[in-house]
């Protein structure tokens, strides 16, 4: 039986592991206090019991509660805690920030922490290290505030060198190092975990390498270490798509050793850190044996270990990249080169190739622009900064009603139901309601076929969708979203009727999905103009992230904040705009499309040539393909509104487009516009009459 000398007593390793199950027992703690003969070194501090109520994965508030551990500060961002003479917890807690990010000072603290742990192991005061986080997420990656200003390749190489040195050191430690991942481990944070000998992931956590979205590639070992665990095909897929993998997917892929339950069974208990400790106890007094990832299938072996297999992966991936990026985003191509190179070379050679590619990419205009876009994207999430009201002071929306069961209305219904918000949809005819709900069901069925959701989840989400022709289904709804025809009189009548029936009563909001009409004018017919606000989704709702939150002259700050936070909470990217013709998107898009129309009509430029030029420029689709997506009838309706409102002919719709609408060419919605589409909405050919 294996035994270990702990705090002056010989105990079995089985007993050490068993202590994890009652670490939070008050009785056990009291007995331990009476019998403990621990003699911490002079530099160690005693940690007092922490507050009694904690949130999930609160390391300081749960693991340390009711225990007196030795602590060793490793700088302002990291602390080492020693538990039972066995476990050395390296706890990341970046000062002055809500998240851990890898910067120069942070990496320096991690190096100091390893110095401390190595000495503890030599002194027989610990035998295993656990890297954990005191934040709600493990580590979100590199500190972009430090990377973004770097403009020279030499400076970029130095930045990645520090990360590589730290992770190489972790990987080569003679004692087990375990990553206890709570929340997110992204980019450099996941690379940190990959360098550890074992990885444990909370059941509500996710991992991923999203660096290509920032115009670079994983620069601290990710292109090498990930494929050693998951196989080449999975590593290529994850890195190329910048996808994040949830716990069970990560476990199945071999990226983590185990998934640890995250939910707490009672107040003050944290199952995650408790069971991490129990799992790690099984490593004590055993030879160091880093996890090897998943067992590769025969197909994986063929693709990874043969030159033909690797060529197949490379060829298929490049074809996919060319189709999606048109060769405009070089990071994915460089990342693919690095991953394929390391598949046939040593780790050291793979790391060197990765560092070189990262240094080249970081100083490119593409990387700087993509990082700037990321900063802007993150800035959109700052609710208080955008609305002027603290997020915790904004009441949450619990239920939503939708008026209009057409393409846009049903898309909005699906969006809210998909986020677990009960939603009711109303239209003038039951046939329209039924058709709209079937469209919602169809979206969920597509997701189920792609294995995005299970049949049980689909059933649960459809259960919270209801419909009808009476406004009574909106009784008690927090927000009514109107997605009716884009006609001012119709929208005004809807407001009047809902107020007359008491549905809109001053305690809820009316949010119009208008793309062009004046909020201020709509407010003139309402008893509660302060609660009239715009919530403009874009079609298709499930794919378009932007939402315009529109404020009329009398819209209250509180109403705008509620809609802003609703959009944010359901995964959209909201922007607050004033009530002006075209708002933001259509004001820009109108000029863009009108210019394309004039090129085709006045200058006789072929439509396909115009679309191709825009695709070559890097846009996802050309203006005429986009017009089909939006709807030619919508463009003809919005154009005159913009022209009248802004007093400019730049928004005038070409007469040819107006004629197409009269002839029944509405775009993708009815299968014919500038291009033809099958019944699944897939483009089949260009119109013969487009010239």
C-alpha positions in Angstrom: 0.0 0.0 0.0 1.4 3.4 -1.0 2.0 5.7 2.0 3.1 9.4 2.2 4.4 11.5 5.1 2.0 14.4 5.5 2.2 17.0 8.3 4.2 14.7 10.6 2.0 11.6 10.0 2.1 8.6 7.6 -1.1 8.3 5.6 -2.2 6.2 2.7 -2.7 7.7 -0.7 -6.2 6.3 -0.6 -6.9 8.2 2.5 -5.6 11.4 0.9 -8.0 10.9 -2.0 -10.9 10.2 0.3 -10.4 13.4 2.2 -11.6 15.3 -0.9 -15.1 14.0 -0.4 -15.4 15.6 3.0 -13.2 18.6 2.6 -16.1 20.9 3.3 -17.3 19.0 6.4 -17.3 21.3 9.4 -16.7 18.3 11.7 -13.7 17.2 9.7 -12.3 20.7 9.7 -12.6 21.0 13.5 -10.9 17.7 14.1 -8.1 18.7 11.7 -7.5 21.9 13.5 -7.1 20.0 16.8 -4.7 17.4 15.5 -2.7 19.3 12.9 1.0 19.5 13.5 1.8 21.5 10.4 4.8 23.7 10.5 4.7 26.2 7.6 7.8 27.9 6.5 8.4 31.5 7.6 7.4 33.1 4.3 4.0 31.3 4.3 0.8 33.1 5.4 -2.2 31.5 7.1 -5.5 31.9 5.2 -8.5 32.6 7.4 -11.9 31.2 6.7 -13.6 33.0 3.9 -17.2 34.3 3.6 -19.9 31.7 3.8 -21.7 32.4 0.5 -20.0 32.0 -2.8 -20.7 31.8 -6.5 -19.9 28.8 -8.6 -16.1 28.0 -9.1 -15.1 30.7 -6.5 -11.8 29.3 -5.5 -11.1 31.6 -2.7 -14.6 31.4 -1.3 -15.1 27.7 -1.5 -11.9 25.7 -1.5 -10.2 27.9 1.1 -13.3 28.2 3.4 -12.9 26.4 6.7 -9.3 25.5 5.9 -5.9 26.9 7.0 -3.5 26.5 4.2 0.0 27.8 3.6 0.1 30.5 1.0 3.0 31.8 -1.1 2.4 35.0 -3.1 4.0 34.8 -6.6 3.4 38.5 -7.5 0.2 40.5 -7.8 -1.5 38.1 -10.2 -0.8 34.6 -8.9 -0.7 32.9 -5.5 0.4 29.3 -4.6 -1.7 27.5 -1.9 -0.5 24.3 -0.3 -3.1 21.8 0.8 -2.4 18.8 3.0 1.3 18.7 2.1 0.2 17.2 -1.3 -1.5 19.7 -3.5 0.1 23.0 -4.7 -2.7 25.1 -6.1 -1.4 27.7 -8.6 -4.3 30.2 -8.5 -4.5 32.8 -11.3 -6.2 36.0 -10.2 -5.2 38.9 -12.4 -5.3 42.1 -10.4 -7.6 44.9 -11.5 -9.3 42.8 -14.1 -12.4 40.5 -14.3 -10.5 37.9 -16.4 -7.1 36.3 -16.6 -5.1 37.2 -19.7 -1.5 36.4 -20.5 0.7 39.5 -20.5 4.3 40.1 -19.6 3.7 40.7 -15.9 1.2 37.8 -15.7 3.7 35.3 -17.3 6.4 36.5 -14.9 4.1 35.7 -12.0 3.4 32.3 -13.3 7.2 31.7 -13.6 7.6 32.7 -10.0 4.8 30.3 -9.0 6.6 27.4 -10.7 9.8 28.4 -8.8 7.8 28.1 -5.5 6.2 24.8 -6.4 9.5 23.3 -7.5 11.0 24.1 -4.1 7.9 22.8 -2.3 8.3 19.5 -4.2 12.0 19.3 -3.3 11.1 20.0 0.4 8.5 17.3 0.3 5.7 19.8 1.0 3.8 19.1 -2.2 3.9 16.5 -4.9 1.4 17.7 -7.5 0.5 21.1 -9.0 -3.0 22.3 -10.0 -3.4 25.4 -12.1 -6.8 27.0 -11.3 -8.5 30.4 -11.6 -10.1 32.7 -9.0 -12.1 34.3 -11.8 -15.3 33.1 -13.5 -13.2 31.9 -16.4 -9.9 30.0 -16.5 -8.0 32.2 -18.9 -9.2 34.1 -22.0 -5.9 34.2 -23.8 -3.2 36.7 -24.5 -3.5 40.3 -23.4 -4.4 42.0 -26.7 -3.7 45.4 -25.2 0.0 44.4 -25.2 0.0 42.7 -28.6 -2.0 45.2 -30.6 0.7 48.0 -30.5 3.5 45.8 -31.6 4.5 46.8 -35.1 7.9 45.0 -35.6 8.4 41.3 -36.1 11.2 41.2 -33.6 8.9 42.6 -30.9 6.2 40.1 -31.8 8.7 37.2 -31.6 9.7 38.3 -28.1 6.1 38.4 -27.0 5.5 34.8 -28.1 8.9 33.6 -26.7 7.8 34.3 -23.1 4.7 32.2 -23.5 6.6 29.3 -25.1 9.2 29.4 -22.3 6.5 29.2 -19.6 4.5 26.4 -21.3 7.7 24.4 -22.2 8.7 24.6 -18.5 5.2 23.4 -17.4 5.4 20.5 -19.8 8.8 19.4 -18.6 8.1 19.5 -14.9 9.0 16.2 -13.2 5.8 16.3 -11.1 2.2 16.2 -12.4 0.7 19.5 -13.4 -3.1 19.6 -13.8 -5.2 22.3 -15.4 -8.5 22.8 -13.5 -10.5 24.6 -16.2 -13.6 26.5 -15.1 -15.5 28.6 -17.6 -13.6 29.5 -20.7 -10.1 28.6 -21.7 -9.4 30.3 -25.0 -6.4 31.0 -27.1 -3.3 31.3 -24.8 -5.4 30.1 -21.9 -6.2 26.8 -23.7 -2.5 26.6 -24.8 -1.6 26.9 -21.1 -3.9 23.9 -20.4 -2.5 22.0 -23.3 1.0 22.3 -21.8 -0.2 20.7 -18.6 0.0 16.9 -18.1 -3.7 16.6 -17.5 -6.8 18.8 -18.1 -10.0 18.7 -16.1 -12.9 20.8 -17.5 -16.1 22.0 -15.7 -19.2 20.6 -17.3 -20.3 24.2 -18.2 -16.9 25.1 -19.5 -15.5 25.5 -23.1 -12.1 25.4 -24.7 -10.9 26.7 -28.1 -8.2 28.4 -30.2 -9.9 31.5 -31.8 -6.7 33.3 -32.8 -7.5 33.1 -36.5 -10.4 35.5 -35.9 -7.8 38.0 -34.7 -5.6 37.6 -37.8 -3.0 35.5 -36.2 -2.5 31.8 -35.3 -2.1 30.0 -32.0 1.3 31.3 -31.0 2.2 29.4 -27.8 2.2 25.8 -28.9 -1.4 25.3 -29.9 -0.7 24.2 -33.5 1.6 21.4 -32.1 0.1 20.2 -28.8 -3.6 20.1 -29.8 -3.1 17.6 -32.6 -1.1 15.4 -30.4 -4.2 14.9 -28.3 -7.1 15.1 -30.7 -5.6 14.0 -34.0 -4.7 16.1 -37.0 -8.2 16.4 -38.5 -9.8 17.7 -35.3 -7.0 20.1 -34.7 -7.2 21.5 -38.2 -11.0 21.9 -37.9 -10.9 23.7 -34.5 -8.1 26.1 -35.5 -9.4 26.9 -38.9 -12.9 27.6 -37.7 -11.9 29.3 -34.4 -14.6 27.1 -32.8 -15.0 26.6 -29.1 -15.8 23.1 -27.9 -18.1 22.5 -25.0 -17.1 20.1 -22.2 -18.4 16.8 -23.6 -17.2 17.5 -27.1 -13.8 18.4 -25.8 -13.7 15.2 -23.7 -14.7 13.1 -26.7 -12.1 14.7 -28.9 -9.4 13.9 -26.3 -8.6 17.5 -25.5 -9.4 17.1 -21.8 -9.1 14.1 -19.5 -12.4 14.4 -17.6 -15.5 16.5 -17.3 -16.2 17.6 -13.7 -19.8 18.5 -12.6 -20.1 22.3 -12.2 -23.5 22.6 -10.4 -23.5 23.0 -6.6 -25.7 20.7 -4.5 -26.0 23.1 -1.6 -25.0 26.7 -0.8 -21.3 27.1 0.0 -20.2 23.9 -1.7 -18.3 23.9 -5.0 -18.4 20.5 -6.6 -15.9 21.5 -9.3 -12.9 22.3 -7.2 -13.8 19.6 -4.7 -13.9 16.8 -7.3 -10.8 18.2 -9.1 -9.0 17.6 -5.8 -10.4 14.1 -5.6 -9.4 13.3 -9.2 -5.9 14.7 -8.7 -5.5 12.6 -5.5 -5.3 9.6 -7.8 -2.0 10.8 -9.3 -0.2 10.9 -5.9 2.8 8.6 -5.7 2.3 7.4 -9.2 4.9 7.7 -12.0 4.4 10.9 -14.1 2.4 9.8 -17.2 1.0 12.7 -19.2 -2.3 12.0 -20.9 -2.0 11.0 -24.6 -5.4 12.1 -25.8 -7.9 9.9 -27.6 -7.2 6.7 -29.3 -7.1 7.4 -33.1 -9.5 5.6 -35.4 -8.1 3.8 -38.4 -9.2 6.8 -40.6 -7.6 9.3 -38.2 -4.4 7.2 -38.3 -4.4 7.2 -42.1 -5.1 11.0 -42.4 -2.5 11.9 -39.8 0.3 9.4 -40.4 0.5 9.0 -44.1 1.6 11.6 -46.7 -1.5 10.9 -48.8 -3.8 11.5 -45.8 -2.1 14.8 -44.9 -2.4 15.9 -48.5 -6.1 15.1 -48.5 -6.6 17.2 -45.3 -4.5 20.1 -46.8 -6.4 20.0 -50.2 -9.9 19.9 -48.7 -9.1 22.6 -46.1 -7.6 24.9 -48.7 -10.7 24.4 -50.9 -12.9 25.3 -48.0 -10.8 28.4 -47.1 -10.8 29.6 -50.7 -14.6 29.3 -50.8 -15.2 31.1 -47.5 -12.4 33.7 -47.4 -11.5 34.2 -51.1 -7.9 34.1 -50.0 -8.3 37.4 -48.2 -7.5 36.2 -44.7 -4.0 34.8 -44.6 -4.0 33.7 -40.9 -5.9 30.4 -41.7 -3.5 29.5 -44.4 -0.5 30.1 -42.2 -2.1 28.2 -39.4 -2.8 25.2 -41.7 0.9 25.2 -42.8 2.0 25.2 -39.2 -0.3 22.4 -38.2 0.7 20.2 -41.2 4.4 20.9 -40.6 4.3 19.9 -37.0 2.6 16.7 -37.9 5.8 15.4 -39.5 8.4 17.2 -37.3 9.4 17.3 -33.7 7.7 19.5 -31.1 10.7 21.9 -31.0 10.7 22.2 -34.8 6.9 22.8 -34.8 7.2 25.4 -32.1 9.8 27.3 -34.1 7.7 27.3 -37.2 4.7 28.5 -35.2 6.6 31.3 -33.6 7.9 32.5 -36.9 4.4 32.5 -38.5 2.9 34.2 -35.5 5.5 37.0 -35.6 4.8 37.6 -39.3 1.1 37.7 -38.9 0.9 39.9 -35.8 2.3 42.9 -37.6 0.1 42.6 -40.7 -2.7 45.2 -41.5 -5.2 42.3 -41.5 -4.3 41.3 -37.9 -4.4 44.9 -36.7 -7.8 45.5 -38.3 -9.3 42.2 -37.0 -8.0 43.0 -33.5 -9.5 46.5 -33.8 -12.8 44.9 -34.8 -12.6 42.7 -31.7 -12.1 45.7 -29.5 -15.2 47.4 -31.1 -17.1 44.2 -30.7 -16.3 43.9 -27.0 -17.2 47.6 -26.6 -20.7 46.9 -27.8 -21.2 44.6 -24.8 -20.6 47.4 -22.3 -24.2 47.9 -21.5 -23.8 50.7 -18.9 -21.5 52.7 -21.2 -24.0 52.5 -24.1 -27.3 52.9 -22.2 -26.3 55.0 -19.2 -27.9 52.5 -16.8 -26.0 49.8 -14.8 -26.8 46.4 -16.2 -28.0 45.1 -12.8 -30.5 47.9 -12.6 -32.2 47.0 -15.9 -35.2 44.6 -15.4 -34.8 41.4 -17.4 -37.3 40.5 -20.1 -39.1 37.2 -19.3 -41.7 36.9 -22.1 -42.0 38.3 -25.6 -44.9 38.7 -28.0 -44.4 39.0 -31.8 -46.9 40.6 -34.2 -46.6 39.1 -37.7 -45.9 35.5 -38.6 -44.1 36.1 -41.9 -40.5 35.4 -42.7 -39.2 38.1 -40.4 -41.7 37.5 -37.6 -41.2 33.8 -37.5 -37.4 34.4 -37.5 -37.8 36.6 -34.4 -40.0 34.0 -32.7 -37.4 31.3 -33.4 -34.6 33.6 -32.1 -36.3 34.1 -28.7 -37.5 30.5 -28.3 -34.0 29.3 -29.1 -32.7 31.3 -26.2 -35.3 29.9 -23.8 -37.6 32.9 -23.7 -41.4 32.1 -23.9 -42.8 33.7 -27.0 -46.3 34.2 -28.5 -47.0 35.1 -32.2 -50.1 36.7 -33.6 -51.3 37.3 -37.1 -54.6 38.2 -38.7 -55.3 34.6 -40.0 -54.7 31.3 -38.2 -53.3 29.9 -41.4 -50.5 32.5 -41.3 -49.9 31.7 -37.6 -49.7 28.0 -38.3 -47.3 28.6 -41.3 -45.1 30.8 -39.1 -44.9 28.3 -36.3 -44.0 25.6 -38.9 -41.2 27.8 -40.1 -39.9 28.0 -36.5 -40.2 24.2 -36.2 -38.3 23.8 -39.4 -35.4 25.9 -38.1 -35.2 23.7 -35.0 -35.4 20.5 -37.2 -32.4 21.8 -39.2 -30.4 22.4 -36.0 -31.4 18.9 -34.8 -30.2 17.3 -38.1 -26.9 19.1 -37.7 -26.7 17.7 -34.2 -26.7 21.3 -32.8 -29.6 20.3 -30.5 -31.2 17.1 -29.3 -34.8 16.1 -29.9 -35.6 16.8 -26.2 -34.2 20.3 -26.5 -36.3 20.9 -29.7 -39.4 19.7 -27.9 -38.7 22.0 -25.0 -38.2 25.0 -27.2 -41.3 24.4 -29.2 -43.2 24.0 -26.0 -42.6 27.7 -25.1 -44.0 28.9 -28.5 -47.7 29.6 -28.9 -49.7 31.5 -31.5 -53.2 32.8 -32.3 -55.2 35.6 -33.9 -56.3 37.3 -30.7 -54.3 39.9 -28.8 -55.2 38.2 -25.6 -52.2 35.9 -26.0 -50.0 38.9 -25.3 -51.6 39.4 -21.8 -48.8 40.0 -19.3 -46.0 40.0 -21.9 -43.0 42.2 -21.1 -42.2 43.2 -24.7 -44.3 43.2 -27.8 -42.2 43.1 -31.0 -44.1 44.3 -34.0 -43.0 42.8 -37.4 -46.0 43.8 -39.6 -45.9 45.3 -43.0 -43.7 48.4 -43.3 -46.6 50.9 -43.6 -46.9 53.7 -41.1 -50.7 53.6 -40.8 -50.7 49.9 -40.1 -48.2 50.3 -37.3 -50.1 53.2 -35.8 -53.3 51.2 -35.8 -51.6 48.3 -34.1 -50.4 50.6 -31.3 -53.9 52.1 -30.9 -55.6 48.7 -30.8 -53.2 47.2 -28.3 -53.6 50.2 -26.0 -57.3 50.1 -26.3 -57.3 46.4 -25.3 -55.0 47.1 -22.4 -52.2 44.9 -23.8 -49.9 47.9 -23.9 -50.5 49.5 -20.5 -47.4 51.5 -19.5 -45.9 48.5 -17.7 -44.4 46.9 -20.9 -42.7 47.9 -24.1 -43.8 48.1 -27.7 -40.7 47.4 -29.9 -41.2 47.9 -33.7 -39.0 46.0 -36.1 -39.3 48.9 -38.6 -36.3 49.3 -41.0 -37.1 52.8 -42.2 -40.2 54.4 -40.5 -40.0 57.2 -37.9 -40.4 56.1 -34.3 -41.2 59.7 -33.3 -44.2 59.7 -35.6 -45.4 56.3 -34.2 -45.2 57.8 -30.7 -47.7 60.5 -31.6 -50.6 58.0 -31.3 -49.5 56.3 -28.1 -50.5 57.1 -24.5 -47.1 55.7 -23.5 -44.6 57.2 -26.0 -41.7 56.7 -23.6 -42.2 52.9 -24.0 -42.2 52.9 -27.8 -38.8 51.8 -29.1 -37.3 50.3 -32.2 -35.8 46.8 -32.3 -34.7 46.3 -35.9 -33.5 42.7 -36.7 -32.0 41.8 -40.0 -32.9 38.9 -42.2 -32.2 36.0 -41.8 -32.6 36.6 -38.0 -30.7 33.4 -37.1 -27.6 34.5 -39.0 -27.4 38.3 -38.8 -26.0 39.4 -35.4 -26.7 43.1 -35.6 -29.8 44.7 -34.0 -30.6 48.4 -34.2 -32.1 49.8 -31.0 -33.9 53.0 -32.2 -34.8 55.8 -29.9 -37.6 58.2 -30.9 -37.7 61.7 -29.4 -39.8 60.5 -26.5 -38.3 57.0 -26.0 -37.1 56.7 -22.4 -33.5 55.8 -21.5 -34.9 52.8 -19.5 -36.8 51.4 -22.5 -33.8 51.6 -24.7 -31.7 49.9 -22.0 -34.2 47.0 -21.7 -34.2 46.3 -25.4 -30.4 46.7 -25.6 -29.9 44.2 -22.8 -32.5 41.8 -24.3 -30.6 41.8 -27.6 -27.3 41.4 -25.8 -28.6 38.6 -23.6 -29.9 36.6 -26.6 -26.5 36.8 -28.4 -27.1 39.7 -30.7 -24.9 42.8 -31.2 -27.0 45.9 -30.5 -26.3 49.4 -31.4 -28.3 52.4 -30.2 -29.3 54.8 -32.9 -31.4 58.0 -33.1 -34.6 58.2 -35.1 -33.3 59.3 -38.5 -34.2 58.2 -42.1 -32.5 54.8 -42.7 -31.1 54.7 -39.2 -27.5 53.4 -39.7 -27.5 50.3 -41.8 -30.0 51.3 -44.5 -28.5 54.7 -44.7 -25.2 53.2 -45.7 -26.6 50.2 -47.6 -29.0 52.3 -49.7 -26.2 54.3 -51.3 -24.2 51.2 -51.9 -27.0 49.3 -53.6 -28.1 52.4 -55.6 -24.6 52.9 -57.0 -24.5 49.2 -58.0 -27.8 49.7 -59.8 -26.6 52.7 -61.7 -23.5 50.9 -62.8 -25.7 48.2 -64.2 -28.4 50.4 -65.8 -26.5 53.6 -66.8 -23.1 52.1 -67.5 -24.4 48.7 -68.8 -22.0 46.7 -66.6 -22.9 43.1 -66.3 -24.4 42.2 -62.9 -22.2 39.1 -62.4 -19.1 41.2 -63.1 -20.2 43.7 -60.4 -20.9 41.0 -57.9 -17.6 39.3 -58.6 -15.7 42.5 -58.1 -17.2 42.9 -54.7 -16.5 39.3 -53.8 -12.9 39.7 -54.9 -12.7 42.8 -52.6 -13.5 40.5 -49.7 -17.3 41.0 -49.1 -19.3 37.8 -48.4 -21.7 38.5 -51.3 -22.2 41.1 -54.1 -24.9 43.8 -54.1 -27.3 42.0 -56.4 -27.0 38.8 -54.5 -27.6 40.9 -51.3 -30.7 42.5 -52.9 -32.1 39.1 -53.5 -31.5 38.3 -49.9 -33.1 41.5 -48.6 -36.0 41.4 -51.1 -36.4 43.6 -54.1 -39.8 44.6 -52.9 -38.3 45.8 -49.6 -35.7 47.8 -51.4 -38.4 49.5 -53.6 -40.3 50.3 -50.5 -37.4 51.7 -48.4 -35.8 53.6 -51.2 -38.4 56.3 -51.6 -38.6 56.7 -47.8 -34.9 57.4 -47.6 -35.0 59.7 -50.7 -37.8 61.8 -49.1 -36.3 61.8 -45.6 -32.8 62.7 -46.5 -33.8 64.8 -49.6 -31.2 63.1 -51.8 -31.6 61.2 -55.1 -28.6 59.0 -54.1 -31.2 56.5 -52.7 -33.4 56.3 -55.8 -34.3 52.8 -56.9 -33.5 52.0 -60.5 -36.6 51.7 -62.7 -35.5 48.2 -63.8 -35.7 47.0 -60.2 -39.2 48.4 -59.9 -40.2 46.7 -63.1 -38.8 43.4 -61.8 -40.9 43.7 -58.7 -44.1 44.3 -60.8 -43.2 41.2 -62.8 -43.0 39.1 -59.6 -39.3 39.0 -59.1 -39.0 39.5 -55.3 -35.7 37.8 -54.7 -34.8 34.7 -52.6 -38.1 34.7 -50.8 -40.0 33.5 -53.9 -37.2 31.8 -55.7 -36.5 34.4 -58.4 -34.7 37.8 -58.4 -31.4 38.6 -60.0 -30.7 34.9 -59.5 -32.8 31.8 -59.3 -33.2 29.7 -56.2 -34.6 26.2 -55.4 -37.2 25.5 -52.8 -34.4 25.3 -50.1 -33.2 28.7 -51.0 -30.0 27.5 -52.7 -28.9 29.5 -55.7 -29.2 27.5 -58.9 -28.5 29.9 -61.8 -28.5 33.5 -62.9 -31.5 35.0 -64.6 -31.2 35.0 -68.4 -32.9 38.5 -68.5 -30.5 40.1 -66.0 -28.6 41.9 -68.8 
